[in-house]
């Protein structure tokens, strides 16, 4: 009798978590629909609510993905500080099944790294290690960034690699950088 009683008490809790997960998923899709139509405040609230419900339902992947998508739209709406904050939270919740969060955070960090080479390298590692992205647009962006990062890393080692650039501007900037670097090193000696 005790076992049955304990089992029946657990069943409603499991059902309750399942319902919260369903609510979270519905909230997520509604937020996405609103965000695609630029209803920023309404979608923002729904993404955060979807993440909260998913956490309560013990669905960290859904919570992380909700926050990653919110971060994506924050970037789209030029709200970079807020994007950085929710993307960090997204990563904290789940990184293995959430390639979007680390990728977008890497993109943001790469943009703002400036002359800080350590920060730039860390951002590039995030981008290089990010898995396939959830949309074709983001996957194309990721592949292009990976190509650029690999080009500049190879070109940094040797001016001969400058001709491997994807366009004339990359080749010229690369060759010019090597020329200026050589001249400045010669001037110091």
N, C-alpha and C positions, 0 to 999 in steps of 0.2 A: 504494500500500500504506500509506503514511503517513497519507493522508487517511482511509482506512477505519479504521485503527487509532485515530486521534484521534476519529473519529465513534463508534466502539464504546465508547470510554472515556467519552464524554459521555452516551451513551444511558443507562447505568446510573445516572449522577448525576441525570438528568432523571426517570427512573423512581423513584429514591429520593425525590426531592422530591415527586413525585406521591403516593407512598405516605404520606409524612409529612403531606401536606395532607389525605389521606383519614383518617388517624389523628386528626389535629387536629379535623376535622369530627365524627367519631364521639365524640371526647372532649368536644367542645363540647355536643353534644346530650345526652350522658349527664350532664354537669354541669348543664345546664338542667333535666333531669328530676329530678335530686337536689335542686336549689335550689328547685324548685316544691313539693317535699315537705319543705322546711326542713331538709335535711341539709347544714348550712352548711359544716362542715369538709371533707366529702367533695367537695362541689361546688366549693368554693373551690380546692382542690388541682387539680381537673380543669380548671377555667377557666384557671388559670395554666399548666397543662401544655398545654392546647389552644393558648394564645397562644405558648408556647415552640416547640411543634412547627410552628405556622403560620409563625413567624419563620424557622425553619430551612428551611422549604419555600418561603421568599420570598413568602409570602401575607400581606402587611401588612394587607389589608382584614379577613381572617379573624382575625388576631391582635388587631387593634384592636376588632373586634366582640366577641370573647371577653372582652377586658378591660372593654369598656363594659357588657356584660351582668353581669359580676362586680360592677362599680360599681353597677349597678341593684339587685342583690341586697344589696350592702353597705348601700345606703340603706334598703332594706326591713328589714334587720336592725339598723338604727340604728348602723352602724359608719361614721360620716361621714368621719373622717380617712382611713381605708383607702379609702373610696370616692373621695375627692378624689385620692388618690395614683394609683390605677389608672386613673381617668378622665383624668388628665394624661398618663399613659403612653399611653393609648389615642389621645388627640389627637395625641401626638407621632408615633405610627405612621401614622395616616391620619385625615384630617378630611373629605375630599371624599366618600368612600363610606361614611362613618360618622357619620350625624347624631345618633345616640344619645349618644355621648360628650360632645360640646360642649353638647348640651341639658341632660343631667344635671349636668354641671359648672356650667352657668349656674344651674340650679335650686339647687344646693348653695350657690353663692356668693351668690345672692340672699337665701337664708335667713340667712346669716351676715354679710352686709354691714353690718347695723345702720345707724348714722348716717353711714357712709362713702359719700357720694354717688358718688364716682368708681368705687368697687368695685361699687356697686349698678348704675350705668349700664353698666359693662362686662359684668356678669352678664346684664342685660336685653338687651344687644346679642347675646350668645351665644344667648339664647332666641329672639329675633326672627329671627336668621339661621339657626337650625336648620331643617333640612328636615323632611319628613314622617317621622314616627317609625315604628319597625318593628311596633308593636302598636297596636290601636285604643285601648286604655286610655291609652297614652302620648301618642297623637295628640290625644285629647280633652283631656288635661292641658295639652299644648302650646298648643292653640287657646285654652283658657281663660286661660292665662298671657299669651298674646299680646293677648287682649281686655283683660285687666286692665292690662297695661303701657300699651297705647295709650290706655285711658281715663284713667289717672292722669297720663300725659304731657299729654294734651289738657286735663284739668281743672286741671293746674298752671298753665297759661297763662291760663285764664279761669274765674271762678266760674260763668259761664253754662253751661259744659260739664258741671258737676256733675250736672245733671238727666239726662245721658246714661248714668248709672250703671246697672249691671245689676240692682242690688237697692237696697232702701231704706237699708241700712247704708252702702253706698258713697256714696250721695247725702248722707246726714247727715254722715258723716266728712268728705267733701269740703267741704261748706258750712261746717262747724264749723272746719275747717283754714283756710279763706279768712277767716272771721270773726276768728279768733284772730290770724292773720297781719296783718290790717288793723289790729286793735287794738294789737298790739305795735309796728307801724310808726308808728302815730299817737302812741303813748306816747314813742317815741324822739324824735320831732320836737317 
